[in-house]
Amino acid sequence: MSTNTLPKLNILGIDVDKVNRAEAIRAFRGFMETGGTDMIVTPNPEIIMSAGKDAELRGILENASLVIPDGIGLVYASRILKDPLEERLTGVDFLSDILEMAAKEGWRVYLLGAKPGVAEAAKAKMEAVYPGLVICGTHDGYFKAEEEDELAKAIAETKPDFLCVAMGSPKQEKFVERHKDVLRVKAAMGVGGSLDVWAGTAKRAPEFYQKHGLEWLYRLIQEPSRIGRMMALPKFMLKVIFTK
Ligand code: UDP
């Protein structure tokens, strides 16, 4: 496992790496060269709030090798804390960078998560976009707790270097943490709904929303039932302001 020397921004007790795209790519190359499993996490305000109540999640965030500021909420928080993040790096974009490197370097990728059929569809699209990419296996993200050990062994048998887990947070991160000794991947990253975007079963927010940091609004329009979860955002903002 690697520890990085990137500057950090502490948001409600969680250290986020002040990392730009090029630095994140460099860090990932380092993970492929060292032993142990390096965990990449992309926390949003909801996750940072949950970490306050969930010790397992908190431990995962504290021990992650790379903590990428994905959500726009973290960028706003950094401005409130008067230590602005230089750049926002989304998990979806960083995943594309990883796949591009993997195709060139021959690193094997396993896709775990999303509804049955989605990971296979994502694999086909990814292999078409990045010729030479080896996706060594796929599995959906809907399995029973008692099937986890067998699944981890089955994943390990395909010998992936990088495990891309798309089961939502914190489920995806906890799966890797609990099974990393069996999985023996060099790096793993939780990517939320990215496989749905690759497969075409979900659309990424149009550029206008991306440019203005309004992906959350687009998501809310698509899935109004997320409103309860999204209330974490204003609570997070207030907490950042009052604990400053
Ligand atoms: N998912 C899964 N297993 C589950 C629950 C969810 O594989 O038990 C998948 C779901 O199909 C979707 C992704 O996880 O592809 C959730 O993405 P979302 O963007 O909602 O993640 P979050 O915002 O919670 O990180």
Residues whose N, C-alpha, C, O or C-beta is under 5 A from the ligand:
A	BS01	UDP	G113 A114 K115 G141 Y142 A166 M167 G168 S169 G192 G193 D196
